[in-house]
Amino acid sequence: MSHAGLAGARRSLVAEQPRLRWRLIDVGPDTELSQLISELAVPGAFSPDHTDEVILRNGSRWALVVGRTLPQRLETMAQAHQLTDPEANFTIDIPKSRILSDLGWRRCPRRKPGAGEVELRMQVVGLNYKDAIKVVGLLGKKELEGTHFGTELGMEGVGIVTRIGPGVDGFHIGDVVTTAAQGMLVRYQIADAALCIKVPSSSDSRFRPEFCTSMTAFITAEYALLELARVKPGETVLIHGAAGGVGQAAIQIAKLCGAEVIGTASTNERRSFALASGADYMIDSRSLNFVDDVRELTHGRGVDVIISSAPGEILRHNFEAVVEFGRIVEVGKADIYGNSSLDMAVLDKNLSYFQIDMDRFMAWDPDACLKLEAEIYHKFASGIYQPLPVEVFDAADIGRASKKCSAPAGPVASRFVSSTTRHR
């Protein structure tokens, strides 16, 4: 340890001046001069064993030998192995490359639930656009400060209670629950029991993945339209990104409130899909002339409510499309993360402008958020709301699933019911 600084300096010199071929020969009081001269006289400095750090003690020569290079070691660590033990645990492994297709699983410990906790055997976990941009590094700790899930992947999941910790009431082994606990992309999750909701026993298909993967979209849309915008029958609602998850949920809720819906989408296919989902009119989301289109459809009046996820100039044009005493709810965050500016003059028509982030809502008031989630789950089970169509991938296809949700489209789910998978 006393020579650590000297060894580190030598390695830095090698990196900065490789042609000089710096060596470190560590000698002790008993090292014979002949042995040192012999070491210094080795032809080519690194021959015959390519050693550049040598220790001479008691007539012996000790040398560091690299068994495997770093790339070789990383390659070994990245090799996948079949996991057949149904009791073994594995969790999501985010690659250093930050490439979605490189996502995989790694084996991890399975601990006992502590006080107030339950263990869940995860069945389905929903993935969305936010998860994908976390993986690629566009959302980090700075942007996610103050949120419930932070940098962890997955915001909605369903599991079966397999073990119960001390002090937990209201749950039994075998119960099916939704979970809002962090770190749900794992086979066996230890969850705070207070963040779990028992699935209604009257539900016909308790594992329907679309129930799970529709939750975040419907919580966002319902809170935006009913709590913030307070949409009324006969009003007109403009929904940007109407073919996406929140957009589809917002269409259902607005129509149930008796509102007329104008949606935006980027392609003819997506516009047709939104019309089939219940929108009354669809316009091109990529056109900055959407204000003219809205005025034409509303006979020059404008809309009462806007659900917006569109950044930049479209966000600013929203204030031209809304009527006096209109309400705009921002569910996107690109301009917030970018700290974009907004002229206050646009508010000078008795407007209400809201921004909602359900991840922060969960961190601020988890009880209210979970109550809303339970109500929405009952609305799914009773048929009031129709869950959104979802594309389901096996756990082994987690890379493909993440790539699929990297485009803001419909929900994606990863299913954990297989007894085998591959892990690193």
C-alpha positions in Angstrom: 0.0 0.0 0.0 2.9 2.4 0.7 3.9 2.1 -3.0 0.4 2.6 -4.4 1.0 6.2 -5.4 4.2 5.3 -7.2 2.4 2.4 -9.0 -0.4 4.7 -10.0 2.0 7.3 -11.3 3.8 4.7 -13.4 0.6 3.5 -15.0 -0.4 7.1 -15.8 3.0 7.6 -17.5 2.5 4.4 -19.5 -0.8 5.7 -20.7 0.6 9.2 -21.5 4.0 8.1 -22.9 3.7 4.6 -24.2 6.8 4.8 -26.4 9.0 5.2 -23.3 7.8 1.9 -21.9 7.9 2.8 -18.2 8.5 -0.1 -15.8 8.1 -0.5 -12.1 10.6 -2.8 -10.3 9.8 -3.1 -6.6 12.9 -4.2 -4.5 13.3 -4.9 -0.9 16.2 -4.6 1.5 17.2 -8.2 0.8 17.2 -7.9 -3.0 20.6 -8.7 -4.4 22.2 -6.3 -6.8 22.8 -9.1 -9.3 19.1 -9.9 -9.4 18.2 -6.2 -10.0 20.8 -5.9 -12.8 19.5 -9.1 -14.4 15.9 -7.6 -14.3 17.1 -4.3 -15.8 19.0 -6.2 -18.6 16.0 -8.1 -19.8 16.0 -7.6 -23.6 13.2 -5.5 -24.9 12.1 -4.4 -21.4 8.9 -6.5 -21.5 10.5 -9.8 -22.7 10.1 -12.7 -22.2 6.8 -12.4 -20.2 5.7 -8.9 -21.2 5.8 -7.8 -17.6 6.0 -4.1 -16.7 5.5 -4.4 -12.9 7.9 -6.7 -11.1 8.4 -7.5 -7.3 11.8 -8.9 -6.3 11.8 -10.5 -2.8 13.9 -13.2 -1.1 15.5 -14.3 -4.4 12.1 -14.7 -6.1 10.5 -12.7 -8.9 6.8 -11.9 -8.7 4.9 -10.5 -11.6 1.4 -9.4 -12.3 -0.2 -11.5 -15.1 -3.4 -10.4 -16.8 -5.6 -13.5 -17.1 -8.3 -11.8 -19.0 -8.5 -8.4 -20.6 -11.4 -6.0 -19.7 -13.2 -6.6 -23.0 -12.9 -10.4 -22.4 -14.2 -10.1 -18.9 -17.1 -7.9 -20.1 -17.9 -10.4 -22.9 -18.0 -13.2 -20.3 -20.3 -11.2 -18.1 -22.6 -10.5 -21.0 -23.1 -14.1 -21.9 -26.7 -15.3 -21.2 -27.4 -18.5 -19.2 -30.7 -20.4 -19.0 -32.5 -20.0 -15.7 -34.9 -22.9 -15.1 -35.4 -22.6 -11.3 -38.8 -21.1 -10.8 -37.9 -20.0 -7.3 -34.8 -18.0 -8.4 -35.0 -14.3 -8.9 -33.9 -12.0 -11.7 -34.1 -8.3 -12.4 -33.8 -6.0 -15.3 -30.2 -5.3 -16.4 -29.6 -1.9 -18.1 -26.6 -2.2 -20.4 -23.7 0.3 -20.3 -24.3 0.8 -24.1 -27.8 2.3 -23.2 -29.1 0.5 -26.3 -32.6 -0.7 -26.0 -32.0 -4.0 -27.8 -29.2 -4.8 -25.4 -31.6 -4.9 -22.4 -31.5 -8.2 -20.5 -31.9 -9.8 -17.1 -29.4 -10.6 -14.4 -29.8 -13.0 -11.5 -30.4 -11.3 -8.1 -31.0 -12.3 -4.5 -34.5 -13.0 -3.3 -34.9 -11.6 0.2 -37.7 -12.1 2.7 -40.4 -9.4 3.0 -39.9 -7.2 6.0 -42.4 -5.4 8.2 -45.2 -3.9 6.2 -44.0 -5.6 3.0 -45.3 -8.4 0.7 -43.5 -10.5 -1.9 -45.1 -10.6 -5.3 -44.5 -13.0 -8.1 -44.8 -10.5 -11.0 -47.2 -11.5 -13.8 -47.3 -8.5 -16.1 -45.5 -5.2 -16.1 -46.5 -2.3 -18.4 -43.8 -0.4 -20.3 -44.2 3.0 -21.8 -42.3 5.8 -23.6 -40.9 7.2 -20.4 -39.3 3.8 -19.6 -37.5 3.8 -23.0 -36.1 7.3 -22.7 -34.9 6.4 -19.2 -32.9 3.5 -20.6 -31.2 5.6 -23.4 -30.3 8.2 -20.8 -32.5 11.1 -21.9 -34.1 11.1 -18.4 -31.7 11.0 -15.5 -31.7 11.7 -11.8 -31.9 15.5 -12.4 -35.0 15.4 -14.5 -36.7 12.7 -12.3 -36.0 14.3 -9.0 -39.2 14.5 -6.9 -40.9 11.6 -8.7 -42.0 8.4 -7.1 -40.4 5.9 -9.5 -37.2 7.9 -10.2 -34.9 6.1 -12.7 -36.5 2.7 -12.0 -38.3 1.1 -15.0 -42.0 0.2 -14.9 -44.9 2.2 -13.5 -47.7 -0.3 -13.5 -47.7 -4.0 -12.8 -49.7 -7.0 -11.6 -48.4 -9.8 -9.3 -49.5 -12.7 -7.1 -48.8 -12.5 -3.3 -46.3 -15.2 -2.5 -45.1 -14.2 1.0 -46.3 -11.7 3.6 -44.2 -9.7 6.0 -45.0 -9.0 9.7 -47.7 -6.5 10.4 -49.5 -6.8 7.0 -53.2 -7.1 7.1 -55.7 -7.5 4.3 -53.6 -9.7 2.0 -53.4 -13.4 1.7 -51.1 -15.8 -0.2 -52.4 -16.1 -3.7 -54.1 -12.7 -3.9 -53.7 -10.9 -7.2 -52.7 -7.3 -6.7 -51.6 -4.3 -8.7 -48.4 -2.7 -7.5 -47.1 0.9 -7.6 -43.8 0.0 -5.8 -40.5 0.9 -7.3 -38.5 -1.7 -9.2 -41.2 -3.9 -10.6 -39.2 -5.3 -13.5 -38.2 -8.3 -11.5 -39.5 -11.8 -11.1 -40.1 -11.6 -7.3 -40.7 -8.0 -6.1 -40.6 -6.9 -2.5 -43.3 -4.3 -2.3 -44.6 -1.9 0.3 -48.1 -3.4 1.1 -49.5 0.2 1.2 -48.7 0.5 -2.5 -50.6 -2.6 -3.5 -54.3 -2.9 -4.4 -56.1 -6.2 -4.4 -57.7 -6.9 -7.8 -61.5 -7.2 -7.5 -62.4 -10.8 -7.2 -65.4 -10.4 -9.5 -63.2 -9.6 -12.4 -63.4 -12.4 -15.1 -59.8 -12.1 -16.3 -57.6 -11.0 -13.5 -54.4 -11.2 -15.6 -55.6 -9.3 -18.6 -52.4 -7.3 -19.4 -54.4 -4.4 -20.9 -55.9 -3.7 -17.4 -52.4 -3.2 -16.1 -50.9 -1.3 -19.0 -53.9 1.1 -19.3 -53.7 2.3 -15.8 -51.2 5.2 -16.1 -52.9 6.5 -19.2 -56.3 6.5 -17.7 -55.1 8.0 -14.4 -53.5 10.8 -16.3 -56.5 11.4 -18.6 -59.1 11.2 -15.9 -57.3 13.5 -13.5 -56.6 16.0 -16.4 -60.2 16.0 -17.7 -62.3 15.6 -14.5 -60.2 17.1 -11.7 -58.3 19.9 -13.5 -60.3 20.8 -16.7 -63.7 19.8 -15.3 -65.0 19.2 -18.7 -68.8 19.6 -19.2 -71.4 18.2 -21.5 -71.5 20.0 -24.9 -67.9 21.4 -24.6 -65.2 20.7 -27.3 -62.0 19.0 -26.3 -58.8 19.1 -28.4 -56.6 16.1 -27.7 -53.0 16.1 -29.1 -51.6 12.7 -29.8 -55.0 11.2 -29.8 -53.7 7.8 -31.0 -51.3 7.4 -28.1 -52.1 5.8 -24.7 -53.2 9.0 -22.9 -54.9 10.2 -26.0 -57.0 7.1 -26.4 -58.0 7.2 -22.7 -58.8 10.9 -23.0 -61.1 10.2 -25.9 -63.1 7.7 -23.9 -63.4 9.9 -20.9 -64.3 13.1 -22.8 -67.0 11.2 -24.8 -68.5 9.8 -21.6 -68.7 13.4 -20.3 -70.8 14.3 -23.4 -68.0 16.4 -25.0 -67.1 16.7 -28.7 -63.6 15.5 -29.4 -61.1 16.8 -32.0 -57.9 14.9 -32.1 -54.5 15.2 -33.7 -52.2 12.5 -35.0 -49.2 12.3 -37.4 -50.3 9.8 -40.0 -53.5 8.8 -41.8 -53.3 5.4 -40.2 -53.1 6.9 -36.7 -55.9 9.4 -37.5 -58.1 6.6 -38.7 -57.3 4.6 -35.5 -58.3 7.6 -33.3 -61.6 8.1 -35.2 -62.4 4.4 -34.7 -61.6 5.0 -30.9 -64.3 7.6 -30.7 -62.9 10.9 -31.8 -65.3 13.1 -33.8 -62.7 14.8 -35.9 -59.0 14.3 -36.6 -56.4 16.8 -37.9 -52.7 16.6 -38.7 -50.5 16.9 -35.6 -47.5 18.0 -37.6 -49.1 21.1 -39.1 -48.8 24.4 -37.3 -52.0 25.4 -39.1 -54.0 23.2 -36.7 -55.4 26.4 -35.2 -57.1 27.2 -38.5 -58.4 23.7 -38.7 -59.8 23.9 -35.2 -61.5 27.2 -35.9 -63.0 25.8 -39.1 -64.4 22.7 -37.2 -65.8 24.9 -34.4 -67.2 27.6 -36.7 -64.6 30.1 -35.6 -65.2 29.6 -31.8 -62.2 27.4 -30.7 -62.1 24.7 -28.1 -62.9 24.7 -24.4 -60.3 22.2 -23.3 -56.9 21.1 -24.6 -55.0 18.0 -23.5 -51.5 18.7 -24.8 -48.4 16.6 -25.1 -47.0 18.5 -28.1 -43.9 20.6 -27.4 -42.4 23.8 -29.0 -44.5 25.9 -31.3 -47.5 23.7 -31.1 -47.7 24.3 -27.3 -47.7 28.0 -27.9 -50.3 27.8 -30.7 -52.6 26.0 -28.2 -53.4 29.4 -26.6 -54.7 30.6 -29.9 -57.0 27.6 -30.3 -58.7 27.8 -26.9 -61.7 30.0 -26.0 -62.2 32.6 -23.2 -62.2 30.7 -19.9 -60.6 27.7 -21.6 -58.5 25.2 -19.9 -55.2 23.7 -21.1 -53.7 20.6 -19.4 -50.1 19.8 -20.3 -49.3 16.1 -19.9 -46.0 16.3 -21.8 -42.7 17.5 -20.2 -40.3 18.2 -23.1 -40.5 22.0 -22.6 -40.4 21.7 -18.9 -37.2 19.6 -19.0 -35.8 22.1 -21.5 -36.9 25.1 -19.3 -38.6 26.8 -22.2 -40.1 30.2 -21.8 -43.7 31.2 -22.2 -45.1 34.7 -22.8 -47.5 35.6 -20.0 -49.6 37.7 -22.4 -51.1 34.5 -23.8 -53.0 33.9 -20.5 -54.9 37.2 -20.9 -58.3 35.6 -21.7 -59.2 34.1 -18.4 -57.3 30.9 -19.1 -56.4 28.1 -16.7 -53.1 26.4 -17.6 -52.2 23.1 -15.8 -49.4 20.6 -15.9 -49.8 17.1 -14.5 -47.1 14.4 -13.9 -48.6 11.3 -12.3 -45.1 10.1 -11.2 -44.8 13.3 -9.1 -48.4 12.9 -8.0 -47.6 9.4 -6.6 -44.7 10.8 -4.7 -46.7 13.7 -3.3 -49.9 12.0 -2.4 -49.8 8.2 -2.8 -53.1 7.6 -1.1 -55.0 9.8 -3.4 -53.2 8.3 -6.5 -53.9 4.8 -5.3 -57.6 5.6 -4.6 -57.9 6.9 -8.2 -56.2 3.8 -9.5 -58.6 1.5 -7.6 -61.6 3.4 -8.9 -60.3 3.1 -12.5 -59.7 -0.6 -12.1 -63.3 -1.1 -11.0 -64.4 0.9 -14.1 -62.4 -1.5 -16.2 -64.0 -4.5 -14.5 -67.5 -3.1 -14.8 -67.0 -2.1 -18.5 -67.3 1.7 -18.0 -63.8 2.1 -19.4 -62.4 -0.1 -22.2 -58.8 -1.0 -21.6 -56.4 0.0 -24.4 -55.1 -2.6 -26.9 -51.7 -3.8 -25.8 -48.8 -5.7 -27.4 -47.5 -8.4 -25.0 -43.9 -9.6 -25.1 -42.4 -12.5 -23.1 -39.7 -11.6 -20.5 -37.1 -13.0 -22.9 -38.0 -10.3 -25.5 -37.5 -7.4 -23.1 -35.2 -5.7 -25.6 -37.8 -5.8 -28.4 -40.5 -4.7 -26.0 -38.5 -1.6 -25.0 -37.8 -0.7 -28.6 -41.5 -1.0 -29.4 -42.4 1.5 -26.7 -39.7 4.0 -27.7 -42.2 5.5 -30.1 -45.1 7.2 -28.3 -47.8 4.7 -29.4 -50.0 2.3 -27.6 -49.1 0.3 -24.4 -46.6 -2.5 -24.3 -46.3 -5.2 -21.6 -43.7 -7.7 -20.5 -45.2 -11.0 -19.2 -43.3 -13.0 -16.5 -45.4 -16.2 -16.4 -42.8 -18.3 -18.2 -40.8 -20.6 -15.8 -37.6 -20.2 -17.7 -35.7 -17.3 -19.0 -32.1 -16.3 -19.9 -30.0 -14.1 -17.6 -26.5 -12.6 -17.5 
